[in-house]
């Protein structure tokens, strides 16, 4: 499993404990650690907590993934039904989401209908594009790549299924 630096990878025990707690709260889930795709969203610990709050409030309803990173890390290709466990910077599983829609776009052609699933503070393309340029350049640099107008990305809309923090 690949998580970008500086996020820590969740331990097997933390994933097992998360699944046990989620299954106790929602028995119909029948969740197993192998069902989960750990993801980290944010720039640092504070922004990750803020993003979790936006997801809890229903304001942020999705995430974005780069095929270029997926190809180079062997990470799974986004698909409807995938269960993402969002972890904090220390690798603690916090939120369980289920992907409900996957679409694709080109970075140089980003429009508001692409970013509408993001949190309201960054949803406007005039904010979203510069923020994601900096963010993705940081994650692309280890692969000798950088953001370009032709760069594809996936839009993954999700629903919140379980919150270990509440």
Backbone bond lengths (Angstrom), bond angles and torsions (degrees), N, CA, C in turn:
res aa  C-N    CA-C-N  psi(-1)  N-CA   C-N-CA  omega(-1)  CA-C   N-CA-C  phi
1 X - - - 1.450 - - 1.521 108.16 -
2 X 1.307 115.57 135.94 1.460 122.11 -178.33 1.519 110.03 -108.50
3 X 1.318 115.60 125.70 1.462 121.86 168.96 1.519 106.70 -126.45
4 X 1.328 117.71 135.91 1.461 119.17 -178.98 1.530 111.39 -69.21
5 X 1.310 115.13 149.46 1.454 121.08 174.62 1.527 108.00 -64.82
6 X 1.308 118.98 142.11 1.454 130.91 11.69 1.530 114.45 -98.90
7 X 1.318 118.45 12.03 1.464 120.34 -179.07 1.526 110.39 -64.65
8 X 1.323 115.28 146.61 1.464 121.29 177.03 1.519 109.37 -97.94
9 X 1.315 115.61 144.75 1.453 122.00 178.48 1.525 109.48 -73.44
10 X 1.337 117.84 135.34 1.468 119.10 178.51 1.530 110.55 -67.79
11 X 1.311 115.53 146.55 1.464 120.24 177.45 1.525 109.32 -76.41
12 X 1.316 115.97 159.07 1.460 120.80 176.62 1.527 109.95 -59.59
13 X 1.331 116.66 -40.46 1.471 120.57 179.93 1.520 110.69 -63.15
14 X 1.347 117.83 -42.00 1.465 119.22 -179.38 1.531 110.74 -65.34
15 X 1.332 117.69 -35.00 1.458 120.48 176.82 1.524 111.05 -69.51
16 X 1.322 116.54 -39.76 1.471 120.30 177.19 1.522 110.90 -64.06
17 X 1.332 116.60 -44.45 1.470 120.45 178.91 1.526 111.18 -63.76
18 X 1.338 116.76 -40.01 1.465 121.40 178.18 1.534 109.59 -61.67
19 X 1.321 116.99 -46.68 1.465 120.56 179.71 1.525 110.84 -61.80
20 X 1.330 117.10 -42.02 1.471 120.30 179.61 1.523 110.39 -61.44
21 X 1.328 117.08 -44.15 1.469 120.64 179.80 1.533 111.13 -66.58
22 X 1.336 116.93 -42.04 1.467 120.41 179.17 1.526 110.50 -64.78
23 X 1.325 117.24 -41.84 1.463 120.89 179.45 1.524 111.53 -67.36
24 X 1.321 117.52 -34.36 1.470 120.28 177.13 1.523 110.26 -66.81
25 X 1.335 115.94 -38.83 1.467 120.39 -179.81 1.529 111.78 -76.16
26 X 1.333 116.63 -35.61 1.468 122.67 -176.31 1.530 108.98 -135.15
27 X 1.339 118.31 77.73 1.471 121.36 -173.39 1.529 114.85 -54.86
28 X 1.295 118.26 -28.72 1.468 120.36 -179.46 1.536 112.24 -67.22
29 X 1.329 117.85 -15.47 1.470 120.77 -179.79 1.525 112.01 -62.06
30 X 1.325 116.00 -45.62 1.469 121.30 -174.26 1.533 110.35 49.93
31 X 1.317 115.11 47.63 1.460 123.23 -174.31 1.526 111.11 -78.18
32 X 1.328 116.08 138.17 1.469 123.02 175.10 1.531 108.27 -123.54
33 X 1.319 117.59 151.07 1.473 119.34 178.79 1.527 113.16 -54.89
34 X 1.316 117.42 -32.11 1.468 120.13 -179.52 1.527 112.23 -71.46
35 X 1.342 117.28 -13.73 1.464 121.74 177.41 1.525 112.34 -79.31
36 X 1.316 116.73 -13.19 1.460 121.85 -169.22 1.524 112.73 -97.32
37 X 1.316 113.90 143.20 1.461 120.54 169.17 1.523 107.33 -115.15
38 X 1.331 117.81 104.65 1.472 119.43 178.75 1.522 111.75 -66.05
39 X 1.327 115.06 137.25 1.461 122.45 176.88 1.524 108.57 -138.38
40 X 1.311 114.54 149.15 1.459 121.43 172.22 1.516 106.99 -118.82
41 X 1.315 115.86 131.61 1.456 121.82 179.24 1.525 107.87 -122.50
42 X 1.308 117.18 125.50 1.458 120.09 176.63 1.514 112.58 140.08
43 X 1.315 114.14 176.74 1.456 121.33 177.68 1.523 111.28 -101.95
44 X 1.345 115.22 -30.44 1.455 122.75 -177.38 1.526 107.92 -160.97
45 X 1.326 117.46 -176.18 1.470 120.94 -176.92 1.524 112.17 -60.14
46 X 1.329 117.36 -43.20 1.468 120.09 -178.86 1.524 112.27 -65.97
47 X 1.320 117.53 -46.00 1.466 119.22 -179.27 1.525 110.82 -66.55
48 X 1.329 117.39 -33.59 1.469 120.23 176.95 1.524 110.37 -63.26
49 X 1.325 117.62 -43.87 1.477 120.72 177.20 1.530 110.72 -62.42
50 X 1.316 117.06 -41.17 1.466 120.49 178.55 1.532 110.89 -63.66
51 X 1.309 116.86 -40.89 1.462 121.01 178.21 1.524 110.01 -64.18
52 X 1.331 117.56 -42.90 1.471 120.22 177.40 1.533 110.14 -58.08
53 X 1.326 116.95 -41.15 1.467 119.89 178.82 1.525 111.53 -64.69
54 X 1.337 117.10 -37.92 1.464 120.47 177.19 1.527 111.11 -65.39
55 X 1.317 116.86 -37.73 1.467 120.78 177.28 1.526 109.76 -66.99
56 X 1.324 116.80 -45.04 1.469 120.78 178.85 1.530 111.41 -58.20
57 X 1.315 116.39 -37.58 1.468 121.43 -178.38 1.531 112.05 -79.62
58 X 1.328 117.30 -6.47 1.456 120.58 -177.78 1.516 113.68 80.74
59 X 1.324 116.90 7.96 1.464 122.05 -178.49 1.528 111.22 -78.61
60 X 1.325 117.26 -42.28 1.472 122.44 176.51 1.522 106.64 -101.11
61 X 1.343 115.14 123.70 1.456 120.24 -173.56 1.529 112.37 -124.88
62 X 1.312 116.30 24.66 1.453 117.31 179.38 1.511 112.72 177.55
63 X 1.320 113.74 -179.15 1.453 121.72 -179.37 1.523 108.83 -143.90
64 X 1.307 116.03 178.17 1.456 122.31 -175.04 1.525 108.36 -134.02
65 X 1.313 116.46 139.85 1.456 122.06 -175.70 1.521 109.68 -131.35
66 X 1.317 115.88 143.47 1.465 121.27 -179.99 1.531 111.18 -98.45
67 X 1.335 117.82 122.04 1.459 119.79 174.41 1.533 112.43 -55.92
68 X 1.329 116.69 -34.41 1.465 119.63 -178.95 1.531 111.67 -60.28
69 X 1.311 117.63 -37.29 1.472 120.28 178.41 1.521 109.89 -77.03
70 X 1.316 117.51 -41.42 1.470 121.18 178.16 1.528 109.67 -56.47
71 X 1.330 116.96 -46.79 1.463 121.66 -178.92 1.528 111.98 -61.03
72 X 1.324 117.08 -36.11 1.458 120.70 -174.51 1.530 113.87 -88.54
73 X 1.306 116.98 -12.93 1.472 119.45 -177.02 1.524 113.44 -115.44
74 X 1.322 116.66 -8.75 1.456 119.37 -176.70 1.519 112.99 74.22
75 X 1.320 116.94 14.95 1.463 120.66 177.29 1.531 108.88 -66.44
76 X 1.335 116.48 155.02 1.467 118.60 179.87 1.530 112.20 -67.07
77 X 1.309 114.85 146.21 1.459 121.57 173.34 1.524 108.18 -72.06
78 X 1.312 117.97 135.96 1.467 119.38 179.31 1.527 112.02 -57.31
79 X 1.347 115.05 141.43 1.456 119.38 175.05 1.525 109.46 -154.23
80 X 1.300 114.43 152.97 1.463 121.53 178.56 1.526 108.68 -61.30
81 X 1.336 115.32 136.58 1.456 121.46 179.68 1.514 113.91 96.83
82 X 1.338 117.92 -17.97 1.463 120.44 179.91 1.525 109.29 -61.29
83 X 1.326 116.06 140.27 1.460 121.38 179.39 1.521 108.66 -103.72
84 X 1.319 115.19 115.01 1.458 121.72 -179.75 1.515 108.66 -98.20
85 X 1.321 116.28 128.19 1.458 120.11 172.01 1.524 105.96 -102.88
86 X 1.317 115.55 117.35 1.458 120.93 -178.69 1.515 108.66 -88.13
87 X 1.319 115.33 125.41 1.461 121.64 -175.98 1.522 110.14 -108.71
88 X 1.340 114.73 154.38 1.459 118.71 174.16 1.527 108.55 -83.08
89 X 1.310 116.52 -179.04 1.471 121.13 -176.45 1.522 113.17 -60.91
90 X 1.322 116.51 -25.11 1.465 120.80 -179.79 1.520 112.22 -88.05
91 X 1.326 116.84 1.49 1.455 120.54 178.79 1.521 114.29 86.19
92 X 1.340 117.53 11.55 1.469 120.70 178.19 1.522 109.81 -81.23
93 X 1.335 118.33 124.20 1.458 120.82 175.77 1.527 110.36 -65.45
94 X 1.325 117.26 130.90 1.461 121.44 -176.27 1.524 111.98 -121.61
95 X 1.329 117.70 -51.04 1.460 121.69 -175.29 1.526 110.94 -122.65
96 X 1.319 115.17 141.04 1.452 120.96 172.86 1.524 107.60 -109.39
97 X 1.327 116.00 125.23 1.462 121.11 177.14 1.521 108.46 -124.10
98 X 1.319 115.24 157.52 1.461 121.28 175.42 1.531 108.07 -122.61
99 X 1.321 115.63 128.80 1.455 121.35 -179.28 1.532 108.86 -71.75
100 X 1.345 116.04 127.64 1.459 121.89 -178.06 1.528 112.95 -110.45
101 X 1.322 116.59 -17.00 1.465 120.49 -179.29 1.519 108.77 -156.65
102 X 1.313 115.98 138.32 1.470 122.08 174.07 1.520 107.13 -126.47
103 X 1.314 114.61 132.16 1.458 121.11 177.56 1.528 107.02 -138.16
104 X 1.298 117.40 172.10 1.464 120.04 178.04 1.519 109.60 -131.56
105 X 1.313 114.41 158.58 1.458 121.43 179.99 1.527 108.49 -153.31
106 X 1.309 114.69 171.40 1.467 122.54 177.33 1.523 107.50 -112.93
107 X 1.318 116.45 131.46 1.454 121.77 -172.52 1.531 112.94 -55.45
108 X 1.313 117.73 -41.83 1.459 120.78 -178.24 1.521 114.32 -73.70
109 X 1.329 116.54 -2.97 1.462 121.05 179.91 1.531 111.84 -122.78
110 X 1.332 116.39 26.53 1.462 120.74 -178.32 1.528 110.69 -63.93
111 X 1.329 114.46 133.18 1.461 121.76 176.43 1.522 108.75 -129.76
112 X 1.322 116.10 169.62 1.472 121.77 -176.53 1.526 112.55 -58.26
113 X 1.310 118.60 -33.56 1.468 119.21 -179.97 1.526 112.23 -68.90
114 X 1.331 118.43 -17.85 1.461 121.94 174.59 1.529 111.02 -79.67
115 X 1.317 116.66 -36.01 1.472 121.33 -171.37 1.529 113.47 -98.77
116 X 1.324 117.42 1.67 1.469 121.24 -175.15 1.528 112.63 -61.47
117 X 1.328 118.35 -22.12 1.466 121.29 -179.88 1.522 112.79 -82.70
118 X 1.318 117.42 -11.13 1.460 119.90 -179.02 1.521 110.35 -79.20
119 X 1.301 117.07 169.77 1.459 121.41 179.12 1.512 111.52 -63.68
120 X 1.327 116.24 145.84 1.463 120.49 -175.55 1.532 114.03 -56.43
121 X 1.341 120.75 -31.23 1.469 118.10 179.51 1.535 114.30 -64.29
122 X 1.340 117.27 -22.83 1.471 119.99 -176.34 1.528 112.70 -123.62
123 X 1.298 118.28 8.51 1.470 123.06 -172.93 1.532 113.09 -66.48
124 X 1.309 117.67 -36.69 1.465 121.12 -178.60 1.536 108.37 -63.19
125 X 1.348 118.02 128.24 1.468 119.71 -179.63 1.527 114.41 -53.75
126 X 1.339 118.06 -29.65 1.467 119.94 179.23 1.528 111.73 -67.50
127 X 1.311 118.00 -20.13 1.461 123.57 174.50 1.534 109.59 -98.08
128 X 1.324 115.82 -44.19 1.465 122.60 -174.80 1.524 111.94 -59.50
129 X 1.329 117.13 -46.56 1.470 120.52 -175.32 1.534 111.87 -62.70
130 X 1.339 120.19 -51.98 1.475 118.42 179.79 1.542 112.53 -63.21
131 X 1.329 116.60 -39.45 1.468 119.84 179.35 1.520 110.60 -61.99
132 X 1.327 117.36 -47.62 1.460 120.36 -178.46 1.523 112.44 -73.07
133 X 1.313 117.88 -24.80 1.463 120.00 174.02 1.525 109.43 -63.12
134 X 1.316 116.73 -50.34 1.470 120.99 179.22 1.522 110.36 -63.02
135 X 1.344 116.02 -48.62 1.469 121.50 -177.24 1.531 110.93 -59.38
136 X 1.330 116.27 -52.05 1.461 118.81 -176.48 1.515 112.43 -71.64
137 X 1.327 119.53 -31.66 1.462 119.45 175.89 1.524 110.83 -60.78
138 X 1.315 117.10 -37.49 1.460 121.10 176.86 1.529 111.04 -60.43
139 X 1.334 116.36 -42.08 1.467 120.88 -177.36 1.525 113.16 -82.14
140 X 1.324 117.13 -22.35 1.462 120.53 178.21 1.530 112.73 -85.18
141 X 1.328 117.25 -25.45 1.471 121.39 -175.62 1.528 113.38 -53.37
142 X 1.347 119.92 -43.51 1.468 118.63 179.73 1.535 113.88 -60.23
143 X 1.323 117.09 -18.28 1.460 121.53 179.89 1.527 112.01 -100.90
144 X 1.346 116.15 6.27 1.453 120.83 179.79 1.525 113.01 71.83
145 X 1.324 116.07 26.79 1.463 121.40 -178.26 1.516 110.57 -120.78
146 X 1.321 115.95 164.06 1.459 121.07 171.76 1.532 109.05 -147.43
147 X 1.308 114.60 160.72 1.458 121.66 179.83 1.522 109.58 -57.36
148 X 1.327 115.30 139.24 1.462 120.86 175.20 1.524 108.70 -138.95
149 X 1.327 117.53 160.46 1.470 119.69 178.64 1.534 112.79 -60.46
150 X 1.326 118.34 -25.88 1.466 122.14 -179.03 1.520 113.42 -87.38
151 X 1.318 117.92 -4.18 1.468 121.81 -174.46 1.532 110.90 -65.29
152 X 1.341 116.70 127.55 1.456 119.12 175.06 1.531 110.88 -82.07
153 X 1.318 115.26 155.83 1.467 119.88 171.05 1.516 108.80 -149.04
154 X 1.334 114.48 156.63 1.454 120.66 177.58 1.520 109.49 -101.39
155 X 1.306 115.14 144.75 1.461 123.93 175.05 1.524 105.67 -107.03
156 X 1.332 116.86 119.69 1.452 121.11 -178.88 1.530 109.12 -115.84
157 X 1.310 116.07 103.16 1.466 120.05 175.84 1.519 107.78 -82.26
158 X 1.348 116.05 141.31 1.459 119.25 -179.22 1.514 112.01 -140.86
159 X 1.327 114.54 168.37 1.457 122.16 171.50 1.517 107.54 -119.69
160 X 1.315 115.27 146.61 1.460 120.71 175.91 1.522 108.08 -77.27
161 X 1.315 115.74 128.57 1.468 121.76 -178.71 1.522 111.45 -105.28
162 X 1.354 116.47 -42.86 1.460 120.59 -174.94 1.527 108.98 -150.75
163 X 1.320 115.49 142.14 1.466 122.51 179.91 1.515 108.91 -124.47
164 X 1.327 117.20 108.79 1.466 120.90 179.09 1.522 111.51 -70.47
165 X 1.329 117.17 -17.43 1.455 120.77 -179.16 1.516 113.52 -86.13
166 X 1.326 119.17 -7.39 1.464 122.69 -178.58 1.518 110.33 -132.72
